[in-house]
C-alpha cells in the first residue's frame, strides 16, 4: 500500500491518496502501531478537508467524502483514547460531529482547537456532558466552565 501511495502522490489524485492513507491507518491500527496509524489517519483527514474546501460539490460526492472523513476521525478518536490522549480524542469527536455542517459554518464558528471548545463551554456557564459513539464504544467527557475536562469515561456497548 505504501508503494501505491507514493504513486498516487505523484499523480496528485487527492481523493485516492486520502483513501489509501485511511486504509493504511486502519491496517497499522490492527497491527497495534498506534503512532503510525495516527499519522496516516491525520493525513487522510487533511486531504479530505482540502478537497472539501476547494472542490465544487455534487451531493453524491459530498456524501462519500463526508463518510470517509468521519470514519477517519472516529478511528483516530479510538486510537487517541487507547493512547490515553482523551483531550485530543474529544476534539476529534467534535470535528467528526461537525463535518456534515462544515460547508455551512462561518470560519469563526468552527472549533479548531481544544481551547476553542473549552471557551464555548465557558461561555455557556453550564456543565456540558459531551458524548460520542464510535462502533461499540461510548465515550463521554464532562466539561465544566473554568475547569475544563473534569472526567472522561469509556464504556463498551452491548449489542443485542
ZANUSE-740136 format. One record per residue (C-alpha): x, y, z; residue number from 1. Coordinates in steps of 0.001 Angstrom, whole numbers, padded with zeros to 6 digits. Layout:
BEGIN
[[X; Y; Z]; NUM]
...
//
This chain:
BEGIN
[[000000; 000000; 000000]; 1]
[[002851; 002378; 000756]; 2]
[[004156; 001956; -002801]; 3]
[[000692; 002673; -004160]; 4]
[[000550; 005781; -002000]; 5]
[[003838; 007038; -003461]; 6]
[[002478; 006573; -006989]; 7]
[[-000810; 008320; -006203]; 8]
[[001021; 011243; -004568]; 9]
[[002876; 011830; -007844]; 10]
[[-000421; 011867; -009761]; 11]
[[-001936; 014360; -007287]; 12]
[[-005136; 012306; -007067]; 13]
[[-006132; 013669; -003659]; 14]
[[-009243; 011552; -003169]; 15]
[[-007361; 008318; -003887]; 16]
[[-004456; 009452; -001719]; 17]
[[-006871; 010133; 001157]; 18]
[[-008445; 006697; 000718]; 19]
[[-005078; 004901; 000766]; 20]
[[-003951; 006900; 003824]; 21]
[[-007175; 005914; 005594]; 22]
[[-006722; 002216; 004808]; 23]
[[-003044; 002311; 005788]; 24]
[[-004002; 003912; 009105]; 25]
[[-006622; 001246; 009734]; 26]
[[-004196; -001539; 008817]; 27]
[[-001487; -000184; 011120]; 28]
[[-004027; 000177; 013945]; 29]
[[-004908; -003518; 013586]; 30]
[[-001190; -004249; 013969]; 31]
[[-001118; -002125; 017171]; 32]
[[001130; 000512; 015590]; 33]
[[-000924; 003383; 017001]; 34]
[[001641; 006079; 016331]; 35]
[[001928; 005310; 012607]; 36]
[[-001826; 004774; 012308]; 37]
[[-002383; 008240; 013755]; 38]
[[-000043; 009782; 011152]; 39]
[[-001856; 008178; 008209]; 40]
[[-005344; 008934; 009529]; 41]
[[-004380; 012576; 010122]; 42]
[[-003023; 012750; 006580]; 43]
[[-006287; 011303; 005247]; 44]
[[-008292; 013887; 007197]; 45]
[[-006141; 016781; 005980]; 46]
[[-006506; 015689; 002354]; 47]
[[-010271; 015262; 002672]; 48]
[[-010586; 018700; 004288]; 49]
[[-008546; 020193; 001452]; 50]
[[-010787; 018526; -001137]; 51]
[[-013915; 019678; 000696]; 52]
[[-012725; 023277; 000864]; 53]
[[-011650; 023526; -002766]; 54]
[[-013863; 021293; -004908]; 55]
[[-017272; 022018; -006385]; 56]
[[-019662; 019576; -004748]; 57]
[[-022194; 017152; -006061]; 58]
[[-024472; 015550; -003499]; 59]
[[-023182; 012031; -004149]; 60]
[[-019530; 013108; -003986]; 61]
[[-020032; 015049; -000775]; 62]
[[-021716; 012112; 000961]; 63]
[[-018883; 009729; 000085]; 64]
[[-016189; 012180; 001180]; 65]
[[-018050; 013147; 004366]; 66]
[[-018428; 009467; 005288]; 67]
[[-014727; 008835; 004717]; 68]
[[-013683; 011904; 006705]; 69]
[[-015982; 010993; 009604]; 70]
[[-014682; 007388; 009559]; 71]
[[-011105; 008691; 009728]; 72]
[[-011952; 010994; 012646]; 73]
[[-013718; 008178; 014504]; 74]
[[-010820; 005769; 014033]; 75]
[[-008417; 008476; 015180]; 76]
[[-010647; 009146; 018201]; 77]
[[-010425; 005490; 019265]; 78]
[[-006653; 005449; 018761]; 79]
[[-006231; 008588; 020867]; 80]
[[-008349; 007101; 023669]; 81]
[[-006252; 003917; 023552]; 82]
[[-003123; 006085; 023796]; 83]
[[-004567; 007884; 026842]; 84]
[[-004891; 011194; 024976]; 85]
[[-008539; 011732; 025785]; 86]
[[-008405; 015539; 025409]; 87]
[[-007358; 015149; 021776]; 88]
[[-009977; 012412; 021319]; 89]
[[-012647; 014895; 022436]; 90]
[[-011522; 017328; 019757]; 91]
[[-011698; 014513; 017161]; 92]
[[-015234; 013694; 018284]; 93]
[[-016258; 017329; 017858]; 94]
[[-014646; 017576; 014429]; 95]
[[-016359; 014357; 013290]; 96]
[[-019694; 015726; 014533]; 97]
[[-019266; 018971; 012637]; 98]
[[-018075; 017575; 009262]; 99]
[[-021543; 017489; 007635]; 100]
[[-022110; 021123; 008639]; 101]
[[-018619; 022355; 007791]; 102]
[[-019528; 023945; 004453]; 103]
[[-022410; 025804; 006086]; 104]
[[-020490; 027264; 009020]; 105]
[[-018662; 030536; 009010]; 106]
[[-014952; 030103; 009691]; 107]
[[-015338; 031906; 013037]; 108]
[[-017898; 029280; 014198]; 109]
[[-015640; 026294; 013567]; 110]
[[-013972; 024686; 016566]; 111]
[[-010372; 024021; 015560]; 112]
[[-008665; 023506; 018924]; 113]
[[-009462; 022170; 022347]; 114]
[[-009160; 025734; 023663]; 115]
[[-011951; 026809; 021245]; 116]
[[-014187; 024057; 022625]; 117]
[[-013433; 024920; 026259]; 118]
[[-014067; 028596; 025538]; 119]
[[-017533; 027674; 024224]; 120]
[[-018207; 025757; 027434]; 121]
[[-017077; 028758; 029485]; 122]
[[-019486; 030969; 027520]; 123]
[[-022349; 028599; 028305]; 124]
[[-021663; 028905; 032051]; 125]
[[-023032; 025440; 032499]; 126]
[[-021553; 021962; 032740]; 127]
[[-021677; 020029; 029496]; 128]
[[-021786; 016270; 029097]; 129]
[[-020291; 015521; 025703]; 130]
[[-020582; 012032; 024272]; 131]
[[-019523; 010172; 021170]; 132]
[[-020492; 006722; 019951]; 133]
[[-017833; 005046; 017809]; 134]
[[-018567; 001489; 016804]; 135]
[[-019446; -000339; 020011]; 136]
[[-017885; 002267; 022305]; 137]
[[-019461; 005165; 024106]; 138]
[[-017015; 007881; 025103]; 139]
[[-018147; 010703; 027351]; 140]
[[-016485; 013790; 028740]; 141]
[[-017738; 016091; 031466]; 142]
[[-016742; 019684; 030728]; 143]
[[-017083; 022280; 033477]; 144]
[[-016741; 026025; 032880]; 145]
[[-013488; 027362; 034260]; 146]
[[-012151; 023867; 034998]; 147]
[[-012124; 022234; 031584]; 148]
[[-012428; 018483; 031216]; 149]
[[-013383; 017078; 034575]; 150]
[[-013954; 013453; 033653]; 151]
[[-013672; 011008; 030749]; 152]
[[-015490; 007680; 030645]; 153]
[[-015131; 004867; 028112]; 154]
[[-017895; 002263; 028004]; 155]
[[-018329; -000722; 025695]; 156]
[[-021913; -001022; 024474]; 157]
[[-023562; -004418; 024300]; 158]
[[-025292; -005223; 021032]; 159]
[[-028356; -007427; 021190]; 160]
//
